[in-house]
Amino acid sequence: MSQQSSIDRQEYNITAYTENQVGLLNRIAIIFSRRKINIESLNVSPSEIEGIHRFNIVINETEEVVGKLARQIEKQIEVLKVYYNTNADVIWQEMALYKVPTDVIAEKAIVERLLRENGARAVVIRKDYTVFETTGHREETDNLIRVLQPYGLIEFVRSARIAIIKASDGFNSKLREFERREPSTEPAENEYLNSRDKVFTM
């Protein structure tokens, strides 16, 4: 990889609206693995439209590579539309859970203060351990790991990223706009796929 290509790499959030079909996740993952591209984060959830799912995939690549990947994903028959955005173009969060010994929290007031300063809240309190939850950006959840390590951090886990596109009007409104422009007389499976490029852009 050239030095310039390495400099141009940054985190991108790929958003894909899809049907909920068995095997689609595997086929999308293969698109990345064939190109030896590591997926930093992957989240799949329902979208604002019933029956339509939303993938959020985070990778560290150049815009040229990300654009090619988005076009490859969009070729999958169950995929309605794919978008990609930099971190500056989305509002994103990740959730993290931390398990720490309860006696440490009880005995050391500084630990409770540090947790409070980092926006952590207790979700489970037991005699032997307490689980705290916090939500934020990667550097924020990573910072709390470093804060808790000296006090016997037992376990840590972080969720995949969820992201909302800042400049988007949403898939639902654009899809309804498309329906008004080109109403269908008979319902058909995947009726938007052949015209998906006309549905909307973000």
C-alpha positions as CSV (number, residue, x, y, z in Angstrom):
1,M,0.0,0.0,0.0
2,S,1.4,3.4,-0.9
3,Q,2.1,6.1,1.7
4,Q,-0.6,8.4,0.3
5,S,-3.2,5.6,0.4
6,S,-2.3,4.9,4.0
7,I,-2.7,8.7,4.8
8,D,-6.1,8.8,3.1
9,R,-7.6,6.0,5.2
10,Q,-10.1,6.8,7.9
11,E,-13.1,5.3,9.6
12,Y,-16.2,5.0,7.4
13,N,-19.7,4.0,8.4
14,I,-21.4,1.9,5.8
15,T,-25.2,1.8,6.1
16,A,-27.2,-0.8,4.2
17,Y,-31.0,-1.1,4.1
18,T,-31.9,-4.7,3.4
19,E,-34.6,-7.4,3.6
20,N,-34.2,-9.8,6.5
21,Q,-33.0,-12.9,4.7
22,V,-31.0,-15.9,6.0
23,G,-27.5,-16.0,4.6
24,L,-27.2,-12.3,3.7
25,L,-24.9,-11.5,6.6
26,N,-22.5,-14.2,5.4
27,R,-22.5,-13.0,1.8
28,I,-21.8,-9.4,2.9
29,A,-19.0,-10.6,5.2
30,I,-17.4,-12.4,2.3
31,I,-17.2,-9.2,0.3
32,F,-14.9,-7.8,2.9
33,S,-12.9,-11.0,3.6
34,R,-12.1,-11.5,-0.1
35,R,-10.5,-8.1,-0.1
36,K,-8.7,-8.8,3.2
37,I,-10.5,-5.8,4.8
38,N,-11.1,-6.0,8.6
39,I,-14.6,-5.0,9.9
40,E,-14.1,-2.9,13.0
41,S,-17.7,-3.0,14.0
42,L,-20.9,-4.6,12.7
43,N,-24.4,-4.0,13.9
44,V,-27.7,-5.3,12.4
45,S,-31.0,-4.0,13.7
46,P,-34.6,-3.3,12.6
47,S,-35.0,0.0,10.8
48,E,-37.8,2.6,10.9
49,I,-39.6,0.5,8.3
50,E,-41.3,-2.8,9.3
51,G,-39.6,-5.8,7.6
52,I,-36.5,-3.7,6.5
53,H,-33.2,-4.2,8.4
54,R,-30.3,-1.8,8.8
55,F,-26.7,-2.8,8.7
56,N,-24.0,-0.5,10.2
57,I,-20.5,-1.6,9.2
58,V,-17.4,0.3,10.3
59,I,-14.1,-0.1,8.5
60,N,-10.9,1.9,8.2
61,E,-10.2,2.5,4.5
62,T,-9.9,5.0,1.7
63,E,-13.0,6.6,0.2
64,E,-12.3,4.9,-3.1
65,V,-12.2,1.4,-1.6
66,V,-15.3,2.1,0.6
67,G,-17.2,3.3,-2.5
68,K,-16.4,0.0,-4.3
69,L,-17.4,-2.0,-1.3
70,A,-20.8,-0.2,-1.1
71,R,-21.5,-0.9,-4.8
72,Q,-20.6,-4.6,-4.3
73,I,-23.0,-4.9,-1.3
74,E,-25.7,-3.2,-3.2
75,K,-25.5,-5.9,-5.9
76,Q,-27.0,-8.4,-3.4
77,I,-30.6,-9.0,-4.4
78,E,-31.9,-8.4,-0.8
79,V,-30.1,-5.0,-0.4
80,L,-32.3,-2.0,-1.1
81,K,-29.7,0.8,-0.8
82,V,-26.2,1.4,0.6
83,Y,-24.6,4.6,1.9
84,Y,-21.2,5.4,3.4
85,N,-20.3,8.3,5.6
86,T,-17.3,9.5,7.7
87,N,-17.6,9.8,11.5
88,A,-18.1,13.5,11.0
89,D,-21.3,12.8,9.0
90,V,-23.0,10.6,11.6
91,I,-24.1,10.6,15.2
92,W,-22.7,7.4,16.7
93,Q,-22.5,5.7,20.1
94,E,-21.2,2.4,21.5
95,M,-22.3,0.8,24.8
96,A,-19.9,-0.9,27.2
97,L,-20.3,-3.0,30.3
98,Y,-17.7,-3.3,33.1
99,K,-17.6,-5.8,36.0
100,V,-15.7,-4.8,39.1
101,P,-15.5,-6.2,42.6
102,T,-18.3,-4.7,44.8
103,D,-16.0,-4.6,47.9
104,V,-13.6,-2.3,46.0
105,I,-16.3,0.2,45.2
106,A,-17.6,0.1,48.8
107,E,-14.1,0.6,50.3
108,K,-12.7,3.1,47.9
109,A,-14.7,6.3,47.4
110,I,-12.4,7.3,44.6
111,V,-13.7,4.4,42.4
112,E,-17.3,5.5,42.8
113,R,-16.2,9.1,42.0
114,L,-14.3,8.0,38.8
115,L,-17.3,6.0,37.6
116,R,-19.6,8.9,38.2
117,E,-17.2,11.3,36.3
118,N,-17.2,8.9,33.4
119,G,-21.0,8.7,33.2
120,A,-21.2,5.1,34.3
121,R,-24.3,3.7,36.0
122,A,-24.8,0.5,37.9
123,V,-27.1,-2.1,36.2
124,V,-26.4,-5.1,38.5
125,I,-25.2,-5.0,42.1
126,R,-24.3,-8.3,43.8
127,K,-22.3,-9.1,46.9
128,D,-19.2,-10.2,44.9
129,Y,-19.4,-7.9,41.9
130,T,-21.1,-4.9,40.3
131,V,-21.7,-4.3,36.6
132,F,-21.6,-0.8,35.3
133,E,-22.8,0.5,31.9
134,T,-21.7,3.5,29.9
135,T,-22.4,4.8,26.5
136,G,-20.1,7.0,24.3
137,H,-17.4,7.0,21.7
138,R,-14.6,4.5,21.6
139,E,-12.0,6.7,23.3
140,E,-14.5,7.3,26.2
141,T,-15.2,3.6,26.8
142,D,-11.5,2.8,26.4
143,N,-10.6,5.5,28.9
144,L,-12.8,3.9,31.6
145,I,-11.0,0.5,31.1
146,R,-7.7,2.3,32.0
147,V,-9.4,4.0,35.0
148,L,-10.7,0.7,36.4
149,Q,-7.7,-1.6,35.7
150,P,-5.9,-0.6,38.9
151,Y,-9.1,-1.5,40.9
152,G,-9.5,-5.1,39.8
153,L,-11.6,-4.8,36.6
154,I,-13.0,-8.4,36.2
155,E,-14.6,-8.2,32.7
156,F,-15.2,-5.7,29.9
157,V,-17.3,-5.9,26.8
158,R,-18.3,-3.3,24.2
159,S,-21.2,-3.4,21.8
160,A,-21.1,-2.7,18.1
161,R,-21.5,0.8,16.9
162,I,-24.9,2.3,16.1
163,A,-25.1,5.4,14.0
164,I,-27.6,7.9,12.6
165,I,-26.8,9.9,9.5
166,K,-26.9,13.6,10.2
167,A,-28.1,14.8,6.8
168,S,-30.6,12.0,6.2
169,D,-34.4,12.5,6.0
170,G,-34.8,8.8,6.8
171,F,-35.5,5.8,4.6
172,N,-39.2,5.9,5.5
173,S,-40.1,9.4,4.2
174,K,-38.1,8.8,0.9
175,L,-39.7,5.5,0.3
176,R,-43.2,6.9,0.7
177,E,-42.3,9.8,-1.6
178,F,-41.2,7.1,-4.2
179,E,-44.5,5.3,-3.7
180,R,-46.5,8.5,-4.4
181,R,-44.5,9.2,-7.6
182,E,-44.7,5.6,-8.9
183,P,-47.6,3.8,-7.2
184,S,-47.8,0.0,-7.6
185,T,-51.1,-1.5,-8.6
186,E,-50.1,-5.0,-7.4
187,P,-47.9,-5.7,-4.4
188,A,-44.7,-7.6,-5.4
189,E,-41.9,-9.0,-3.5
190,N,-38.9,-6.7,-3.5
191,E,-40.9,-4.1,-5.5
192,Y,-38.3,-1.4,-4.9
193,L,-35.2,-3.2,-5.9
194,N,-35.3,-2.5,-9.6
195,S,-35.8,1.2,-9.0
196,R,-33.7,1.5,-5.8
197,D,-31.4,4.2,-7.2
198,K,-34.4,6.4,-7.6
199,V,-35.8,5.8,-4.1
200,F,-33.5,8.3,-2.3
201,T,-30.1,9.6,-1.7
202,M,-28.5,10.8,1.6
